[in-house]
Structures are given as structure tokens and as C-alpha cells.
Amino acid sequence: MFSGGYMKYFYFYIGVAENHEIDFRALHEFLVKADKYENAGVFVIDDHNFKDFVVKSNIKKFFYTGSEYVVIYGEDGYWYELRENAIVKSQKKATMTVDAIWAKAEKYSLQLEKQKAKKAAILKNATGLINSGGWTRSRFKKYFYADKKQNLLIPYRFRKAQRSRQPLIVYCGGAGTIGGDNLKPLFEFLWAASGIKAVQKDLNILIPQRFVSESDIEDKSISIYVDHLAILINELVRKYEMDANRIYIYGISNGAMCTWKALLNHPDLFAAAVAGMGWVFNYDTIDLKKITPVPIWIAHASNDKVVNIMSDDYCYEKLKALGADVLYTRWDKYGHSMAEMFFKKEKWLAWLLSKSK
């Protein structure tokens, strides 16, 4: 396709939202393959025209979690980082060919179509905001939050406390729990996030699941999600007569991003929070002062290669300077798995439950 001896790079785009932020019409010259489900595409760029691609695709919107790049595949078999002003070679060699990666993208695209169809069916049959979803596991009943007007669905598990006026614990799962099975977040909560400690107490426990994103921009998608999560929380608190002064939220990785966003969007809702291995979007420009009344415990590993630690470092120092009740557990080991070790070793639950509005 290209002449002049430039390296070719392949960018595999898999859309998650109904409204794509990438304008495919502006990228016709780069698009070499698209699947029949219209959720995925392969763009080919080179060392000469990649800046034009960055501008026309507005792909900078996809830079998040501190990486400031998206991953692309080089024709030499190595992964590369597509940055705003450069293409940087990774030390990691790809284990699949271009055709194999594309086949995987097509498979995932089909899975997205099935998820969207499932979502549409559930929303069609929903009778209100809160809908029973079937069987119970370890007293965690299965429900769906359904907003037909906004085309938004939140599968969730809820375990009611035995007594009234008890606190509510909200757990937001990592990226690996995103989907519609209403099960993966429960397992992560019980084991990776040491939620088994919370189960041993008489607490109300809410475990929501992010479904198909409402935007390709992660910051926007999470913001929409937590706004509806706040509505769900308020509904449950009212319905089951919980202690509205003791609502706590915590999460791992993507779930920690949701935790931060929930605090920023709804600072008056929560009594305390724990964020493990998270990221705060636009951390150096947002108003952190509004969340200073909410105690927060931050946990992150300096050697995390998945989510950059810089936003947690910044937010801790900023919140501390503002006089907030903030703790920071900053280890130099375990990488992105540090959160699991943190929740096993630290007394985070006792700390949460000691806080009240």
C-alpha cells in the first residue's frame, strides 16, 4: 500500500459503544479492513503519515490511564506505542500474526453484538429501574438496573443486611469483570478484593457490573456509569432503610477509576472510599477540593505496568495539602497485582467502617 520503504503499522480498532468517537469517514485512506459487524477495523499507517492519522482520527481521546499512547502492531512482528508525536518500539514481540489478531478482533466484535442484543432484550422486558434477575448465590441476589430512556443497563448483585440501619458497601470491579454475566464481579469481590471479610459482618453489599460502554471515551463512559450507580444506591438505601451516613465505595484498577469518578461526581453520597491501583482522569486540572470531606485510602505499586501511578501520587499530595483525611499505601512490589495483596494484608474494612458523615 505504501512506498518509500516506511515501516507499516496496524491499528486494530474494536468499538465498544453505539456512538463511536472515531470518524471512519475521515479515515478512509487508512482503513484496509472492516468486519461485517461494524465494530472493528484495521488501519494501516507508516512512519510518514502517522501524525496525519492521529489528527484525523482524534485518537488522543483514547489516551488514558497515564500511558499517553495506544498499542499498534508493526510489520516486523513487534508491538509499538502510537503517541501523539512519535511511534515508539516496545521490547515485547507479538505472539500472533496480523491475520490472527484480526480473527480475534472479529470474534470479540461478534461477542459485543451478542452483548448488545442481550442488553436490548433485558431493557425491553424491564418493568422499572430495579428488576429481579433470577438466582441467588451466597445470599447475593441477582438484579438489573434498567433505564430505558438512557438505554443503560447495570447488572448487579445485592446482599441485604439482617438488620435495618446498617451500612452499605459498594464494590466496583476491574476491567476483567466488565460484561453482562452478573457473576465475575462477585467472584472478584469475594477473593481478589477480600470481600469475604465484609460478608462475615452484617452489612448491605452492592456489587454492580459495567456493561457495554455508552462511550468510546473511558472517562465519559465511567462518568455515565457512576451517575446511574448513584441513582441505584439512593434507591436501595431508601428501599431497605440503610444508614445513609455510612455508604462506602471501593474498587480495584478500573473499579478504582470508577471509585474516584463516583467521589468526584457525587462527593456528598459517600462516607469513605478505598481506591486500589486506580487512575484519576485529568487529575492535574480537576477540582479535588470538593472531595476533601470524604476520607480516602489510596493504594498503588510504583512498579505497576498496567496503570501508571502518577495520578495517585499527585492526588495524594494535593489532598494532603488540602487537609483531607487521606492515607496512601505505596509499595514497590507486586506490580498491578498489588491491590490483591493490599486487601489481604491491610485493615481497610475496619478503617472504612470507622468513618461516618
DOMI-961443 format. One line per 10 residues: number of its first residue (from 1); for each residue x, y, z of C-alpha. Coordinates in pm, 1 decimal, m for minus. Example, Ala and Ser with C-alpha at 12.3 -4.5 7.8 and 13.67 -1.06 7.14 Angstrom:
REM DOMI-961443
1) 1230.0/m450.0/780.0 ~ 1367.0/m106.0/714.0
END
This chain:
REM DOMI-961443
1) 0.0/0.0/0.0 ~ 280.4/240.3/79.6 ~ 606.0/309.6/m97.1 ~ 930.9/465.2/15.0 ~ 1048.3/191.1/249.2 ~ 848.4/305.7/551.7 ~ 753.4/57.9/821.6 ~ 386.3/m38.2/816.7 ~ 187.1/m37.8/1140.0 ~ m154.2/m189.3/1203.2
11) m404.3/m37.3/1444.5 ~ m690.8/m269.5/1537.2 ~ m999.7/m79.8/1640.2 ~ m1274.9/m261.6/1829.3 ~ m1571.5/m37.2/1906.0 ~ m1747.2/m80.1/2237.7 ~ m2012.8/188.1/2213.5 ~ m2311.5/258.4/1996.2 ~ m2171.5/604.3/1922.9 ~ m1811.5/575.4/1804.2
21) m1577.2/865.1/1871.4 ~ m1359.8/771.5/1573.3 ~ m1494.5/913.3/1246.4 ~ m1437.9/631.4/997.9 ~ m1527.3/858.4/704.9 ~ m1225.4/1077.3/777.7 ~ m1000.5/770.6/785.5 ~ m1097.3/604.4/459.2 ~ m744.2/636.8/324.8 ~ m608.8/434.5/621.0
31) m881.7/172.7/654.9 ~ m789.0/m159.6/492.8 ~ m1034.5/m398.7/651.8 ~ m1362.4/m379.2/841.5 ~ m1574.1/m660.3/977.1 ~ m1938.0/m723.7/898.7 ~ m2050.0/m621.7/1247.0 ~ m1908.5/m269.0/1201.6 ~ m1744.3/m280.1/1542.4 ~ m1387.0/m339.8/1433.3
41) m1145.0/m206.1/1178.3 ~ m780.2/m232.7/1079.0 ~ m596.6/85.4/989.8 ~ m254.4/80.3/826.3 ~ m21.3/373.9/882.6 ~ 350.2/429.6/837.0 ~ 635.9/641.9/970.2 ~ 545.5/916.3/725.2 ~ 170.7/964.9/774.2 ~ 103.4/862.2/1135.1
51) 74.3/1225.5/1251.5 ~ m196.4/1281.6/992.7 ~ m373.3/972.2/1128.3 ~ m351.0/1099.6/1487.0 ~ m508.0/1431.1/1386.8 ~ m783.8/1292.2/1164.2 ~ m881.3/1010.1/1399.9 ~ m871.4/1228.9/1711.7 ~ m723.2/920.0/1869.9 ~ m580.6/1129.5/2152.4
61) m920.1/1086.7/2317.5 ~ m827.9/723.1/2367.0 ~ m511.0/804.1/2560.5 ~ m584.1/734.4/2926.6 ~ m453.6/571.4/3248.7 ~ m130.3/767.3/3216.7 ~ 2.0/579.1/2915.6 ~ m46.1/857.0/2660.1 ~ m43.3/604.3/2376.4 ~ m235.0/326.4/2206.9
71) m80.2/m3.3/2106.0 ~ m20.9/m76.0/1737.3 ~ 133.6/m374.2/1558.1 ~ 446.1/m338.3/1344.5 ~ 504.5/m542.9/1030.6 ~ 831.1/m659.4/1191.2 ~ 626.2/m853.1/1447.7 ~ 676.9/m614.7/1741.5 ~ 426.5/m405.6/1932.7 ~ 465.4/m29.0/1911.0
81) 328.0/266.6/2104.2 ~ 143.8/521.6/1891.6 ~ 195.9/852.9/2067.3 ~ 90.7/1198.7/1964.2 ~ 430.3/1285.6/1814.4 ~ 614.3/955.8/1781.8 ~ 594.2/581.1/1730.2 ~ 795.6/401.9/1997.8 ~ 903.3/39.1/1967.6 ~ 818.1/m194.0/2254.8
91) 1053.8/m466.3/2373.4 ~ 764.9/m709.7/2352.8 ~ 729.7/m916.2/2039.1 ~ 378.0/m1008.9/1929.1 ~ 281.5/m1373.7/1967.2 ~ 23.9/m1360.1/1685.9 ~ 24.5/m1265.1/1320.6 ~ m182.6/m979.2/1177.8 ~ m439.8/m1228.3/1046.5 ~ m464.5/m1399.5/1385.7
101) m511.3/m1066.4/1564.6 ~ m780.2/m967.9/1317.3 ~ m957.9/m1302.3/1365.5 ~ m956.6/m1237.1/1739.6 ~ m1094.4/m886.7/1683.1 ~ m1376.2/m1027.2/1468.1 ~ m1459.0/m1281.7/1738.0 ~ m1471.1/m1011.8/2002.4 ~ m1680.3/m794.6/1772.7 ~ m1936.6/m1074.7/1747.7
111) m1937.0/m1106.0/2127.2 ~ m2013.2/m734.0/2150.3 ~ m2305.6/m775.9/1913.7 ~ m2442.5/m1054.9/2133.5 ~ m2398.9/m839.6/2445.0 ~ m2584.8/m552.3/2281.0 ~ m2865.5/m788.9/2179.5 ~ m2883.5/m923.1/2535.6 ~ m2891.2/m569.0/2670.6 ~ m3172.7/m472.6/2433.9
121) m3378.1/m777.2/2536.1 ~ m3337.0/m708.6/2907.3 ~ m3424.5/m340.3/2867.5 ~ m3732.8/m430.5/2662.2 ~ m3864.8/m659.2/2935.9 ~ m3769.6/m433.4/3227.5 ~ m4066.7/m316.1/3433.5 ~ m3887.6/m39.6/3625.2 ~ m3546.4/83.7/3736.8 ~ m3483.6/m221.0/3958.3
131) m3558.8/m567.7/3821.6 ~ m3503.4/m909.6/3974.6 ~ m3263.9/m1115.9/3767.6 ~ m3300.2/m1470.2/3898.0 ~ m3099.5/m1699.0/4120.3 ~ m2915.8/m1620.0/4441.6 ~ m2558.2/m1710.9/4535.3 ~ m2433.5/m1681.6/4894.8 ~ m2729.2/m1452.1/4970.0 ~ m2625.2/m1225.7/4682.9
141) m2942.2/m1182.0/4482.4 ~ m2926.0/m1106.3/4112.2 ~ m3078.5/m782.8/3979.8 ~ m3068.8/m541.1/3686.9 ~ m3085.6/m163.2/3697.3 ~ m3255.6/m61.5/3372.6 ~ m3300.4/289.9/3239.2 ~ m3488.4/256.1/2911.6 ~ m3477.6/625.9/2829.1 ~ m3099.1/638.0/2857.3
151) m3052.1/287.9/2708.5 ~ m2840.3/197.2/3010.8 ~ m2817.0/m131.8/3196.1 ~ m2630.8/m219.0/3517.5 ~ m2639.3/m584.2/3624.8 ~ m2573.4/m609.0/3996.7 ~ m2566.8/m836.6/4297.7 ~ m2709.9/m726.1/4628.9 ~ m2686.7/m883.3/4972.3 ~ m2918.0/m728.5/5230.3
161) m2810.5/m691.6/5592.3 ~ m3010.3/m882.4/5852.6 ~ m3085.8/m565.1/6047.1 ~ m3204.7/m223.8/5936.5 ~ m2996.1/95.7/5955.5 ~ m2680.8/m93.5/5859.7 ~ m2401.2/47.6/5636.0 ~ m2371.6/m13.2/5262.3 ~ m2050.9/m134.0/5096.6 ~ m2023.9/m80.6/4718.5
171) m1757.3/m271.2/4524.1 ~ m1654.5/m174.0/4169.8 ~ m1474.3/m448.5/3978.9 ~ m1173.1/m424.2/3749.9 ~ m1177.5/m425.8/3369.0 ~ m1184.1/m804.6/3362.7 ~ m1531.2/m800.6/3519.6 ~ m1691.7/m577.7/3255.4 ~ m1975.9/m760.5/3082.9 ~ m2327.1/m885.4/3143.0
181) m2290.5/m1218.0/3323.7 ~ m2362.5/m1065.1/3666.1 ~ m2112.3/m1307.1/3815.2 ~ m1748.3/m1209.5/3752.6 ~ m1761.6/m901.7/3982.0 ~ m1898.2/m1118.0/4263.6 ~ m1607.1/m1362.1/4242.5 ~ m1352.9/m1078.8/4224.8 ~ m1515.3/m911.7/4524.6 ~ m1505.6/m1226.1/4737.2
191) m1146.0/m1324.7/4664.1 ~ m923.1/m1065.4/4492.4 ~ m1082.5/m777.1/4684.9 ~ m1113.2/m975.9/5010.5 ~ m1485.2/m909.9/5021.1 ~ m1520.3/m1227.9/5223.2 ~ m1426.5/m1007.9/5520.7 ~ m1734.7/m793.0/5458.2 ~ m1959.6/m1099.3/5418.7 ~ m1870.6/m1203.0/5773.4
201) m2034.6/m884.1/5903.6 ~ m2395.7/m769.5/5896.7 ~ m2364.3/m526.8/5607.9 ~ m2555.2/m433.4/5296.8 ~ m2332.3/m514.3/4997.8 ~ m2379.8/m390.3/4641.2 ~ m2169.3/m528.7/4354.5 ~ m2252.9/m354.9/4024.6 ~ m2116.7/m460.1/3685.6 ~ m2024.4/m231.1/3399.3
211) m2197.9/m347.9/3083.1 ~ m2142.1/m232.2/2724.3 ~ m1990.1/116.4/2742.3 ~ m2200.8/416.3/2647.1 ~ m1899.7/598.5/2500.5 ~ m1567.5/504.5/2344.7 ~ m1404.6/760.9/2574.2 ~ m1332.8/586.9/2901.0 ~ m1364.0/898.3/3115.1 ~ m1707.3/977.1/2971.0
221) m1820.0/615.0/2988.9 ~ m1726.1/582.8/3355.9 ~ m1891.9/914.6/3436.4 ~ m2222.6/797.2/3283.5 ~ m2192.7/467.3/3468.5 ~ m2128.8/613.8/3815.8 ~ m2405.5/871.8/3774.8 ~ m2654.2/590.3/3727.3 ~ m2485.6/391.1/4002.1 ~ m2554.7/684.1/4236.6
231) m2923.8/666.9/4143.8 ~ m2923.7/293.7/4216.7 ~ m2751.1/345.6/4552.1 ~ m3004.5/604.9/4660.6 ~ m3291.6/376.6/4557.4 ~ m3152.8/85.7/4759.4 ~ m3076.8/299.0/5064.4 ~ m3433.9/426.2/5065.2 ~ m3596.0/90.3/4994.0 ~ m3405.3/m110.4/5254.1
241) m3371.3/158.3/5523.8 ~ m2991.8/165.2/5530.1 ~ m2774.4/411.6/5716.9 ~ m2730.9/689.6/5458.9 ~ m2441.5/831.9/5661.1 ~ m2235.3/515.7/5617.4 ~ m2212.7/443.6/5245.4 ~ m1867.4/320.6/5139.1 ~ m1718.9/252.2/4796.8 ~ m1402.0/74.3/4690.0
251) m1253.3/m83.4/4381.5 ~ m954.1/m228.5/4201.0 ~ m794.3/m90.5/3881.4 ~ m1082.4/9.0/3651.5 ~ m1304.6/m18.7/3956.5 ~ m1077.2/226.5/4138.4 ~ m1120.2/465.6/3844.5 ~ m1495.3/429.3/3897.2 ~ m1443.8/492.3/4269.5 ~ m1258.0/817.6/4204.4
261) m1516.9/928.9/3949.7 ~ m1802.8/845.8/4187.8 ~ m1641.4/1061.5/4455.5 ~ m1585.2/1349.2/4215.1 ~ m1936.2/1337.0/4070.6 ~ m2117.6/1264.3/4399.0 ~ m1896.0/1370.9/4691.9 ~ m2192.7/1406.7/4929.6 ~ m2300.3/1044.8/4886.5 ~ m2007.5/858.9/5042.9
271) m1864.8/837.7/5394.1 ~ m1527.3/695.1/5283.9 ~ m1353.1/518.7/4992.9 ~ m1061.1/291.8/4907.2 ~ m902.1/306.2/4559.2 ~ m650.6/36.4/4464.4 ~ m433.7/70.2/4152.4 ~ m656.9/336.2/4001.4 ~ m630.3/641.8/3783.0 ~ m788.9/985.6/3804.7
281) m871.3/1134.9/3465.7 ~ m740.8/1489.8/3418.5 ~ m603.9/1469.8/3771.7 ~ m393.0/1785.7/3742.1 ~ m683.0/2007.3/3630.8 ~ m989.5/1880.4/3822.8 ~ m1110.7/2032.5/4148.7 ~ m1001.5/1788.9/4419.7 ~ m1108.7/2027.7/4692.5 ~ m1470.4/1911.5/4664.9
291) m1381.3/1558.4/4778.4 ~ m1170.9/1662.8/5080.0 ~ m1459.4/1587.7/5321.9 ~ m1450.5/1221.6/5212.9 ~ m1178.0/1008.0/5376.5 ~ m993.6/805.8/5113.6 ~ m728.7/535.6/5129.9 ~ m518.5/509.1/4813.4 ~ m310.6/201.1/4730.1 ~ m72.8/163.7/4436.3
301) 254.4/m6.1/4339.7 ~ 532.6/201.6/4188.2 ~ 614.0/m85.5/3950.1 ~ 260.2/m112.8/3812.6 ~ 295.1/m156.1/3435.3 ~ m78.3/m153.1/3363.4 ~ m199.2/167.1/3531.9 ~ 51.4/445.7/3586.4 ~ 98.2/556.2/3947.4 ~ 144.2/926.0/3868.1
311) m217.6/1032.3/3924.0 ~ m232.8/863.2/4264.7 ~ 95.8/1028.5/4364.3 ~ m37.3/1365.5/4258.2 ~ m380.9/1327.9/4418.9 ~ m234.5/1211.5/4747.8 ~ m2.9/1511.9/4774.2 ~ m277.1/1751.5/4664.5 ~ m537.9/1612.3/4904.1 ~ m288.2/1605.4/5188.7
321) m204.7/1972.2/5125.6 ~ m578.1/2049.8/5129.4 ~ m610.0/1891.9/5473.7 ~ m806.7/1585.6/5365.6 ~ m824.2/1261.1/5562.7 ~ m613.4/1061.1/5317.3 ~ m391.8/754.3/5351.7 ~ m150.8/622.9/5089.5 ~ m7.1/271.2/5077.9 ~ 267.7/286.6/4815.6
331) 462.6/m32.9/4768.8 ~ 749.2/m102.9/4530.6 ~ 648.7/m461.3/4452.8 ~ 369.5/m685.3/4321.2 ~ 302.0/m468.3/4014.2 ~ m63.9/m445.5/3915.4 ~ m141.3/m738.7/4146.5 ~ m53.8/m525.2/4447.6 ~ m421.4/m446.2/4514.3 ~ m498.9/m808.9/4592.7
341) m213.6/m821.3/4845.2 ~ m319.9/m488.6/4993.0 ~ m676.3/m602.4/5058.7 ~ m548.0/m923.0/5217.9 ~ m293.4/m758.9/5447.2 ~ m432.9/m419.1/5541.2 ~ m722.8/m339.5/5777.2 ~ m909.2/m144.6/5511.5 ~ m1256.2/m268.0/5611.8 ~ m1222.4/m164.9/5975.7
351) m1093.9/172.7/5856.5 ~ m1393.1/218.6/5623.8 ~ m1646.0/123.2/5889.8 ~ m1491.2/365.9/6137.3 ~ m1593.5/656.2/5912.3 ~ m1930.2/830.4/5905.9 ~ m2064.6/1150.5/5752.8
END
